[in-house]
Amino acid sequence: MDTKEAAFKKIFEANSKKIYHLCYGYTGDDDAANDLMQETFLKVWQNLDKFRNQAQISTWIYRIAVNTCLTYLRSEKRQAKDELTPQIAENEKEEYSEKNEQVALLYKCISKLEESERIIITMVLDEVPYHEIADISGISEGNLRVKIYRIKQKLTELYNHYERL
């Protein structure tokens, strides 16, 4: 096994579970989460040579995963609009639970945050310990707590704004 393969295997083992949870958080679907996790790690493999060690590798992987999920969600929405007949769309609206709507709205709000904020709040939702988030994001735990507080405030404002629409 060459060094790139060995490095990739280590990276995958250290991060795949967290990335799966991240993808599952965006999709709520096991198959889609697995597909997105695989797509994320395919991008990691393809771009491993380009990783510059300016951030921790886990931060870089989270960035790739968040962008992969957001791209997927945008394309899913477009496809859903094209494919649904009015009758099916009406039935699906009725079946859509309030909780799913709230979760979808939360992720819509998260997608409006700056990239660094998206990564941090996603890790918080994934229940990654604060000291790990601090290591991954490269900021002190004290600053992280302040940043998370501000992100939550921003999310609350966004959520309330969209809920009124």
C-alpha positions in Angstrom: 0.0 0.0 0.0 1.5 3.4 -1.0 1.7 6.3 1.4 -1.3 8.1 -0.1 -3.5 5.0 0.3 -2.3 4.5 3.9 -2.9 8.1 4.7 -6.4 8.0 3.2 -7.3 4.9 5.0 -6.3 6.5 8.3 -8.2 9.7 7.4 -11.3 7.7 6.5 -11.3 5.6 9.7 -10.9 8.7 11.8 -13.6 10.8 10.1 -16.1 8.5 8.3 -18.5 8.2 11.3 -18.7 11.9 11.9 -19.1 12.6 8.2 -21.9 10.0 8.0 -23.7 11.8 10.9 -23.3 15.1 9.2 -24.7 13.8 5.9 -27.6 12.1 7.8 -28.4 15.4 9.5 -28.8 17.1 6.2 -30.8 14.3 4.5 -32.5 12.3 7.2 -32.0 9.3 4.9 -29.6 6.5 5.5 -28.9 5.7 1.8 -28.5 9.3 0.8 -26.2 9.9 3.8 -24.0 6.9 2.8 -23.9 8.1 -0.8 -22.9 11.6 0.3 -20.3 10.3 2.7 -18.8 8.2 -0.1 -18.9 11.2 -2.5 -17.2 13.4 0.2 -14.4 10.8 0.6 -14.1 10.4 -3.2 -13.4 14.2 -3.3 -11.0 13.9 -0.4 -9.1 11.1 -2.2 -9.1 13.2 -5.5 -7.8 16.3 -3.7 -5.6 14.8 -1.0 -2.5 16.1 -2.9 -3.9 19.6 -2.8 -4.5 19.7 1.0 -2.0 22.3 2.3 -2.2 21.7 6.1 -3.3 25.3 6.6 -6.3 23.9 8.6 -6.7 20.6 10.3 -7.6 17.9 7.8 -10.9 17.2 9.7 -12.0 20.8 9.1 -11.2 20.5 5.4 -13.2 17.2 5.2 -16.1 18.8 7.1 -16.0 21.7 4.5 -16.1 19.2 1.6 -19.0 17.3 3.3 -21.1 20.4 4.0 -20.7 21.7 0.4 -21.5 18.2 -1.0 -24.7 18.0 1.2 -25.8 21.5 0.2 -25.2 20.8 -3.5 -27.2 17.6 -3.1 -30.1 19.4 -1.4 -30.3 22.0 -4.1 -30.4 19.4 -6.8 -33.0 17.4 -4.9 -35.3 20.4 -4.6 -35.0 21.1 -8.4 -35.8 17.4 -9.2 -38.7 17.3 -6.8 -40.2 20.4 -8.4 -39.9 18.8 -11.8 -41.1 15.3 -11.0 -44.1 15.9 -8.7 -47.6 16.1 -10.2 -49.8 18.5 -8.4 -51.8 15.6 -6.8 -48.7 13.9 -5.5 -47.3 17.2 -4.3 -50.5 17.8 -2.4 -50.4 14.4 -0.7 -46.7 14.8 0.2 -47.4 18.1 1.8 -50.0 16.5 4.0 -47.7 13.7 5.0 -44.8 16.0 5.8 -44.7 16.2 9.5 -44.2 19.4 11.4 -41.0 18.1 12.9 -39.6 17.4 9.4 -40.6 20.9 8.4 -38.8 22.3 11.4 -35.7 20.3 10.7 -35.7 21.3 7.0 -36.1 24.9 8.0 -33.2 24.6 10.5 -30.9 23.2 7.8 -32.1 25.9 5.4 -31.1 28.5 8.0 -27.8 26.7 8.5 -27.1 26.9 4.8 -27.4 30.8 5.0 -24.6 31.0 7.6 -20.9 31.6 6.7 -19.0 28.5 5.9 -17.0 28.5 9.2 -20.2 29.0 11.1 -21.9 26.1 9.2 -19.1 23.8 10.0 -19.0 24.7 13.7 -22.8 24.5 14.3 -23.0 21.2 12.4 -20.4 19.7 14.7 -22.4 21.0 17.7 -25.5 19.3 16.3 -23.3 16.2 15.8 -22.5 16.4 19.5 -18.8 16.7 18.8 -17.1 17.7 22.1 -16.2 21.4 22.3 -12.5 20.7 22.8 -12.5 18.7 19.5 -14.4 21.5 17.7 -11.9 24.0 19.0 -9.0 21.8 17.7 -10.7 21.3 14.3 -11.6 24.9 13.9 -8.3 26.2 15.3 -9.8 28.6 17.9 -9.6 28.4 21.7 -12.4 26.8 23.6 -13.4 30.1 25.2 -13.7 31.8 21.8 -15.5 28.8 20.5 -18.2 29.1 23.2 -18.7 32.8 22.3 -18.8 31.9 18.6 -21.4 29.1 19.2 -23.6 31.5 21.3 -23.5 34.1 18.4 -24.2 31.4 15.8 -27.2 30.2 17.8 -28.5 33.8 18.0 -28.0 34.2 14.3 -29.8 30.9 13.6 -32.7 31.9 15.9 -33.1 35.2 14.0 -33.0 33.4 10.6 -35.4 30.7 11.9 -37.9 33.3 13.2 -37.6 35.2 9.9 -38.4 32.2 7.7 -41.1 31.0 10.1 -43.0 34.3 9.5 -42.8 33.9 5.7 
